[in-house]
Amino acid sequence: MPKEALLIMDMLNDFVLPGAPLEVPETRRAIPAIKREIQRARREGNPVIYVCDAHAAEDKEFSRFGWPAHAVKGTAGGRVVDELKPGPGDIIVEKTSYAGFYQTRLDDILRDLGVDSLRLTGTVTHICILFTAYDAVLRDYTVTVVGDGVAGIDKEDHDAALRIMKNVLGAKMV
């Protein structure tokens, strides 16, 4: 029987809070949907996995891509927002790139749990959500994107990423 995991991508203070270094205002709109998805996953006995940026203070991503320092490991900005705090039994996977699978233990965790399907939520739609969806499809996971549970920096890129995930990667949209 297929087993699904809920992935919550980068719902960290440095993306969500007003005035944060990489504030994505739409993330606040997505919080109720992500809460709903967490409740659903727990009710169904599915794993809840937080995939979170955890950068070094001098991470090359900041200079290479022009991002301000954000989600530095061990800082308040790198913590999951209070509204979505992980609960007992939830899993946190730290990442240092756009993709949740790249140089992380995510695939091993999912395989150990017998997961073959992923339900994606979080931010940013055209960056971390898209690249994680791509890597998941390459690894033969079925991918579902929760439309009201993902947030983008701007509508054009957000909508383009949703189209790519649906039409190119074959992700389900709910």
Order of alpha helices (4+ residues) and beta strands (2+ residues): beta-alpha-alpha-beta-alpha-beta-alpha-beta-alpha-beta-alpha-beta
